[in-house]
Amino acid sequence: MRPAKPNQKHLVQQAQKQQRWLALGVLAVVFVLDIIWWHEERGLVTKGMALGMGLAYLAHHIFTWFAYKDTSIRHREQIVHNLYLGQMLKWAVSLLGFAVIFWQFRTDAVWAVIVGYFVMQLLQAMAFLLVKNKI
C-alpha cells in the first residue's frame, strides 16, 4: 500500500480559475442560443443559467476554501472537521441561494437555473478529476 499523496492546493485553485473560463464559454453559447431559439424575453435563459452557475461556483468556492484551509500533517484532525464544515456550508449556501433565486426570478425560466447549477457541478467534477490525475 502506498502512502497518500499530499494535496496540491495550488492545483485546486488553478482548476477553479479554469472553471471560470469554461463557465463563460458555456454562457456565451447559451446566449447565442437564447437569441436564436428562445424569443420570449431576450437573455432570460442566459440569466437563469448564469444565476445557477454562479450559485454553484460560489458554493463550491466556499467548500474548497474551508477544505483546503489547513493542509499540514499536524492539522490532520482539523482537516476532517474543515471538510465536513465546508460541505455543510456548501449545502446551506446552495439551499439559501436557490430559495432567493426562485423567490426573485421569473418562474418560466427556473429550469435554466437548475440546468446551470448542474452544468457547473459537472465542470467542477471534471476539473477535480484533472487535478487528481496531475497529482
trRosetta pair geometry for C-beta under 8 A, 3 or more apart (Angstrom, degrees):
i j d omega theta_ij theta_ji phi_ij phi_ji
5 135 5.1 141 118 154 144 112
6 71 7.3 84 -173 165 98 111
7 12 7.3 0 175 -26 104 128
7 68 6.6 -142 133 -119 143 100
7 71 5.5 -117 62 -142 114 121
7 135 7.6 -46 -129 -114 36 147
8 11 3.9 44 108 9 117 117
8 12 6.9 155 93 -15 67 81
8 131 7.1 -158 66 -171 108 100
8 134 7.3 -86 51 103 153 108
8 135 5.5 -165 -1 -98 118 100
9 12 5.8 -56 -155 34 36 111
9 13 6.4 32 152 -15 69 106
9 68 4.9 139 -120 179 98 130
9 71 5.9 -114 -52 -42 119 159
10 13 5.6 -53 -145 40 36 111
10 14 6.1 41 153 -23 66 106
11 14 5.5 -51 -144 37 32 115
11 15 6.4 36 153 -22 64 103
11 131 4.8 134 137 -140 112 99
11 134 5.7 -171 -147 87 144 138
11 135 6.9 -163 56 -65 166 89
12 15 5.7 -51 -150 33 31 112
12 16 6.6 33 151 -19 63 103
12 64 6.0 -175 156 -159 126 128
12 68 6.1 -177 69 -60 155 160
12 128 7.6 21 -122 -109 85 82
12 131 5.8 56 -85 -139 60 159
13 16 5.7 -51 -151 33 34 112
13 17 6.7 36 150 -19 64 101
13 64 8.0 160 -80 144 61 135
14 17 5.7 -51 -153 33 34 112
14 18 6.6 34 150 -18 64 104
15 18 5.6 -53 -150 36 36 112
15 19 6.5 46 149 -29 65 100
15 127 4.0 130 177 173 113 110
15 128 6.6 119 142 -73 161 48
15 130 6.4 159 -114 75 119 110
15 131 5.0 -65 -45 -56 148 116
16 19 5.4 -44 -151 24 37 118
16 20 7.3 47 150 -26 60 92
16 60 7.8 -176 -117 118 108 109
16 61 6.7 103 -154 -102 139 85
16 64 6.7 -152 -67 63 138 166
16 127 7.2 113 -69 150 41 156
17 20 5.9 -42 -164 17 39 114
17 21 7.6 31 146 -10 63 99
18 21 5.9 -55 -160 36 43 108
18 22 6.4 42 146 -17 71 106
18 127 6.4 162 77 -121 111 118
19 22 5.5 -55 -146 40 37 112
19 23 6.0 40 154 -23 69 106
19 57 6.9 167 125 -117 125 105
19 120 7.6 75 179 -154 117 81
19 123 5.4 121 -139 138 95 117
19 124 6.3 29 -118 -85 146 65
19 127 5.4 -49 -67 -56 105 155
20 23 5.7 -56 -149 36 28 112
20 24 6.5 27 153 -18 63 105
20 57 7.6 83 -90 -141 71 145
21 24 5.6 -50 -147 36 33 111
21 25 6.4 37 152 -20 63 104
22 25 5.6 -54 -152 35 33 114
22 26 6.4 33 152 -18 66 103
22 123 5.3 167 109 -146 138 132
23 26 5.7 -51 -148 36 33 111
23 27 6.3 32 153 -17 65 106
23 53 5.2 147 -152 171 117 137
23 57 6.7 -15 -75 -66 165 135
23 120 6.3 27 -105 -105 115 95
23 123 6.5 179 -67 82 81 173
24 27 5.6 -54 -145 39 32 112
24 28 6.4 38 153 -25 65 102
25 28 5.6 -50 -148 30 31 113
25 29 6.7 30 154 -15 63 102
26 29 5.8 -55 -153 36 33 110
26 30 6.3 31 151 -17 66 108
26 49 7.4 -139 129 165 102 132
26 53 7.3 160 84 -94 129 153
26 119 6.1 158 180 154 158 139
26 123 7.7 -108 -25 -61 146 139
27 30 5.5 -54 -143 40 34 112
27 31 6.1 42 154 -26 66 103
27 46 6.3 85 -165 -156 83 92
27 49 6.1 170 -110 110 77 120
27 50 5.8 60 -122 -82 129 88
27 53 7.0 -117 -65 36 107 158
28 31 5.6 -49 -148 31 30 115
28 32 6.7 31 153 -17 62 102
29 32 5.9 -54 -153 35 33 110
29 33 6.4 28 151 -12 65 107
30 33 5.6 -56 -146 43 34 110
30 34 5.9 44 150 -30 66 105
30 45 6.4 -135 173 122 105 102
30 46 5.3 148 116 -103 104 75
30 49 5.0 -27 150 31 170 168
31 34 5.3 -50 -145 31 30 118
31 35 6.6 29 155 -17 62 101
31 43 7.1 3 -131 -112 85 77
31 46 4.6 51 -91 -103 72 141
32 35 5.9 -54 -152 34 32 108
32 36 6.3 18 155 -9 66 112
33 36 5.8 -62 -139 46 32 104
33 37 5.2 -9 178 15 74 119
33 38 7.3 49 134 5 76 95
33 45 7.6 -71 98 95 96 143
34 37 7.0 -55 -107 52 15 85
34 38 5.3 -41 -143 52 55 108
34 42 7.2 98 141 -159 107 50
34 43 6.0 80 141 -96 146 31
34 44 7.3 175 -155 46 120 58
34 45 4.7 -164 -106 57 107 108
34 46 4.7 -73 -28 -34 163 100
35 42 7.0 30 -103 -138 71 90
38 44 7.0 -111 132 57 131 101
38 45 5.2 93 51 -15 161 133
40 44 5.9 -47 84 28 109 149
40 108 7.1 -134 175 117 166 138
41 44 4.3 80 73 -43 98 123
43 46 4.7 -62 -153 49 64 116
43 47 5.6 70 146 -29 86 98
44 47 5.8 -52 -149 33 28 111
44 48 6.6 27 152 -17 61 106
44 106 6.9 -42 -153 55 118 136
44 108 7.7 2 158 90 143 97
44 109 4.8 -150 153 -66 101 155
44 112 7.5 147 131 15 71 159
45 48 5.6 -53 -150 37 34 113
45 49 6.3 34 153 -17 67 105
45 109 5.8 -143 -89 -142 52 118
45 112 4.6 -171 -150 -100 65 148
46 49 5.7 -53 -145 38 32 110
46 50 6.1 33 154 -20 65 108
46 112 7.9 -51 -23 179 12 144
47 50 5.6 -56 -145 38 29 112
47 51 6.3 31 155 -20 65 105
47 105 7.8 178 124 -135 111 113
47 109 7.3 57 71 126 95 151
47 112 7.7 72 74 110 58 141
48 51 5.8 -54 -148 35 30 110
48 52 6.4 25 156 -14 64 107
48 105 6.8 110 -103 -175 84 142
48 109 4.2 -143 -52 147 143 107
48 110 7.1 -153 -140 -107 130 14
48 111 7.4 41 155 72 151 49
48 112 2.8 84 100 91 133 117
48 113 4.6 -92 -170 -49 86 67
48 115 7.8 54 125 46 109 96
48 116 6.3 178 129 -11 66 131
49 52 5.8 -59 -148 40 31 109
49 53 6.0 24 158 -13 68 111
49 112 5.0 -75 -48 174 69 98
49 113 7.5 -134 -74 -88 25 32
49 115 6.5 -43 -104 88 85 97
49 116 3.7 157 -151 -81 50 119
49 119 7.3 3 -154 34 99 142
50 53 5.9 -57 -138 43 28 106
50 54 5.9 30 160 -20 64 111
50 116 6.7 -79 -7 -146 16 155
51 54 5.8 -56 -142 39 25 111
51 55 6.3 28 157 -21 62 107
51 101 5.3 134 160 -131 133 129
51 105 6.7 -150 56 -81 175 145
51 113 5.2 -35 87 -117 111 96
51 116 6.6 103 66 78 57 153
52 55 5.8 -55 -148 34 28 111
52 56 6.5 24 156 -14 63 106
52 101 7.7 115 -73 -178 61 168
52 112 6.8 -158 -7 131 131 58
52 113 4.1 153 -61 -169 105 48
52 114 6.2 -120 -116 -32 141 9
52 115 6.6 108 82 67 169 48
52 116 2.7 127 69 78 117 104
52 117 3.8 -97 -173 -38 99 71
52 118 7.7 -26 163 9 130 59
52 119 7.5 82 111 33 120 96
52 120 6.9 -178 128 3 79 120
53 56 5.8 -55 -147 39 33 109
53 57 6.2 32 155 -19 66 108
53 116 4.3 -89 -33 175 79 101
53 117 7.0 -142 -68 -79 37 34
53 119 6.4 -39 -88 77 101 104
53 120 4.2 146 -135 -56 69 126
54 57 5.7 -55 -144 38 30 111
54 58 6.2 31 158 -19 65 107
55 58 5.9 -55 -145 37 28 110
55 59 6.3 24 158 -15 64 109
55 93 7.7 176 -168 140 79 91
55 94 6.5 101 157 -124 107 61
55 97 4.2 148 -138 147 117 146
55 98 7.0 104 180 -59 160 64
55 101 6.8 -64 -59 -38 144 143
55 113 7.8 39 14 -171 138 95
55 117 6.0 -30 75 -101 112 99
56 59 5.9 -57 -144 40 28 109
56 60 6.1 21 160 -13 65 112
56 94 7.5 41 -98 -110 54 103
56 116 7.4 -163 1 130 122 74
56 117 4.8 147 -52 -147 116 62
56 118 7.9 -168 -80 -44 151 18
56 120 3.5 143 83 90 141 133
56 121 5.6 -109 -152 -51 138 72
56 124 7.1 -141 153 -19 111 133
57 60 6.0 -62 -144 43 27 105
57 61 6.0 31 156 -24 65 109
57 120 5.7 -96 -48 -166 77 141
57 124 8.0 -180 -101 -67 58 118
58 61 5.7 -54 -144 34 27 113
58 62 6.6 29 155 -19 62 103
58 93 6.4 -134 117 159 100 136
58 97 7.2 147 71 -87 129 151
59 62 5.9 -53 -154 33 30 111
59 63 6.6 32 149 -19 63 105
59 89 8.0 179 -152 123 72 71
59 90 4.6 90 172 -154 93 72
59 91 7.8 94 -162 -53 127 19
59 93 4.4 178 -104 90 85 118
59 94 4.7 35 -103 -60 158 86
59 97 7.0 -111 -54 6 112 147
60 63 5.4 -49 -149 35 38 115
60 64 6.3 31 156 -15 69 103
60 90 6.6 53 -85 -132 39 120
60 120 7.7 -155 -1 144 137 108
60 121 8.0 169 -60 -105 133 60
60 124 5.3 -111 -137 -120 165 153
61 64 6.0 -54 -143 40 30 104
61 65 6.3 35 155 -23 63 106
62 65 5.8 -54 -148 33 29 113
62 66 6.6 20 158 -9 63 106
62 86 6.8 172 129 -151 71 78
62 89 5.3 -117 141 123 126 118
62 90 5.9 174 80 -83 104 68
62 93 5.8 120 28 -13 156 158
63 66 6.2 -66 -153 42 28 102
63 67 5.8 21 157 -18 69 117
63 86 4.2 99 -147 163 57 104
63 87 6.2 57 -129 -80 112 44
63 89 6.9 179 -79 75 63 95
63 90 4.1 12 -63 -66 113 127
64 67 5.5 -56 -131 43 33 111
64 68 5.7 0 176 9 70 113
64 86 7.3 123 -34 -167 16 142
65 68 7.0 -72 -135 51 16 85
65 69 6.5 45 156 -64 57 93
65 86 7.3 171 65 -119 60 115
66 69 5.7 -28 -150 -18 30 119
66 82 5.0 -170 161 -174 80 87
66 83 7.7 162 118 -84 97 21
66 85 5.4 -129 176 97 142 98
66 86 3.2 -177 78 -80 121 99
66 89 6.4 118 -17 35 154 138
67 79 8.0 49 -169 -166 56 73
67 82 5.8 151 -110 128 30 100
67 83 5.2 58 -122 -101 89 63
67 86 4.5 -83 -47 29 81 169
68 71 6.1 7 -161 -64 68 113
69 82 5.5 -145 39 -145 110 149
70 75 3.8 -110 162 143 128 157
70 78 5.0 10 66 105 159 120
70 79 5.6 -125 90 -76 98 74
70 82 6.2 164 32 -20 98 153
71 75 7.2 37 33 63 13 126
71 79 7.0 86 -107 -103 36 120
72 75 5.2 83 63 13 77 102
73 76 5.9 0 -168 -51 49 105
75 78 4.3 -57 -174 50 88 118
75 79 5.7 105 120 -39 89 88
76 79 5.6 -44 -148 21 32 117
76 80 7.3 29 157 -14 60 98
77 80 6.2 -53 -160 32 36 107
77 81 6.6 35 146 -15 65 109
78 81 5.3 -56 -149 41 38 116
78 82 6.0 42 152 -23 70 105
79 82 5.7 -54 -147 36 29 111
79 83 6.5 35 151 -23 63 101
80 83 5.6 -48 -151 29 34 114
80 84 6.7 28 154 -12 64 103
81 84 6.1 -59 -153 39 31 107
81 85 6.1 29 152 -17 67 112
82 85 5.5 -55 -139 42 32 112
82 86 5.9 36 159 -22 66 107
83 86 5.9 -55 -145 37 25 111
83 87 6.4 23 156 -17 61 108
84 87 5.8 -56 -147 37 30 110
84 88 6.3 29 156 -17 65 106
85 88 5.8 -55 -147 37 30 109
85 89 6.3 26 155 -15 64 108
86 89 5.8 -57 -145 40 29 109
86 90 6.2 36 153 -26 64 105
87 90 5.5 -49 -147 31 32 116
87 91 6.6 29 155 -14 63 103
88 91 5.9 -56 -152 38 32 108
88 92 6.3 31 151 -19 66 108
89 92 5.5 -53 -142 39 34 113
89 93 6.1 34 158 -18 68 105
90 93 6.0 -55 -145 38 26 107
90 94 6.3 26 154 -19 62 110
91 94 5.6 -56 -145 38 31 113
91 95 6.2 26 159 -16 67 107
92 95 6.1 -56 -145 39 27 106
92 96 6.1 21 159 -11 64 112
93 96 6.0 -59 -140 45 27 107
93 97 5.8 31 158 -23 64 113
94 97 5.7 -58 -142 39 24 112
94 98 6.3 23 159 -17 62 105
94 117 7.8 98 -147 -152 104 130
95 98 6.0 -53 -147 36 28 108
95 99 6.4 31 153 -20 62 106
96 99 5.6 -54 -150 35 32 114
96 100 6.4 27 155 -15 66 106
97 100 5.9 -56 -146 38 30 107
97 101 6.1 27 157 -17 66 110
98 101 5.7 -57 -140 41 30 110
98 102 5.9 22 164 -13 67 110
98 113 7.6 131 -127 142 77 129
98 117 7.9 5 -85 -78 104 156
99 102 6.3 -60 -142 41 23 103
99 103 6.1 24 157 -21 61 114
100 103 5.7 -59 -145 37 27 113
100 104 6.1 3 164 0 65 115
101 104 6.3 -73 -143 48 24 95
101 105 5.1 3 172 -8 69 127
101 113 5.6 148 145 -145 140 150
102 105 6.2 -54 -108 44 25 100
102 107 7.8 52 -160 -102 78 75
102 110 6.2 44 -116 -125 89 120
102 113 7.5 -157 -71 74 75 163
105 109 6.8 -99 161 76 111 95
105 110 6.6 133 102 -89 119 72
105 113 6.5 115 90 -54 168 140
106 109 5.5 53 82 24 99 98
106 110 7.8 -135 101 -44 52 75
107 110 5.6 -15 -155 -27 48 118
109 112 4.7 -21 177 19 86 121
109 113 7.2 97 128 -21 76 87
110 113 5.5 -46 -160 28 47 115
110 114 6.7 41 147 -14 72 103
111 114 5.8 -57 -151 40 37 109
111 115 6.1 36 152 -18 70 108
112 115 5.6 -52 -140 41 32 111
112 116 6.1 37 157 -21 64 107
113 116 5.8 -56 -149 37 26 112
113 117 6.5 30 152 -22 62 105
114 117 5.6 -50 -149 32 32 114
114 118 6.5 22 156 -10 65 107
115 118 6.0 -61 -148 43 31 105
115 119 6.1 35 153 -24 67 106
116 119 5.6 -50 -142 34 31 113
116 120 6.5 28 159 -15 63 105
117 120 6.1 -61 -156 37 27 107
117 121 6.5 29 148 -21 64 107
118 121 5.2 -47 -144 34 39 116
118 122 6.4 43 153 -21 65 100
119 122 5.7 -53 -154 34 32 113
119 123 6.5 32 148 -18 65 104
120 123 5.5 -49 -145 37 37 113
120 124 6.3 39 153 -20 66 103
121 124 5.7 -54 -149 36 31 112
121 125 6.4 32 153 -19 64 105
122 125 5.8 -53 -147 35 31 111
122 126 6.4 31 154 -17 64 106
123 126 5.8 -55 -148 38 31 111
123 127 6.3 33 153 -22 64 106
124 127 5.6 -52 -146 34 32 112
124 128 6.5 24 158 -13 65 106
125 128 6.1 -59 -148 40 30 104
125 129 6.5 34 152 -21 64 105
126 129 5.6 -53 -150 33 33 114
126 130 6.6 34 152 -18 64 102
127 130 5.7 -54 -154 34 34 111
127 131 6.5 34 148 -18 66 103
128 131 5.2 -45 -143 35 42 114
128 132 6.2 48 153 -23 66 101
129 132 5.6 -50 -147 34 32 114
129 133 6.5 30 153 -17 63 104
130 133 5.8 -56 -149 37 32 109
130 134 6.5 33 152 -22 65 106
131 134 5.7 -56 -150 33 34 112
131 135 6.6 35 154 -25 66 102
132 135 6.1 -51 -150 26 32 110
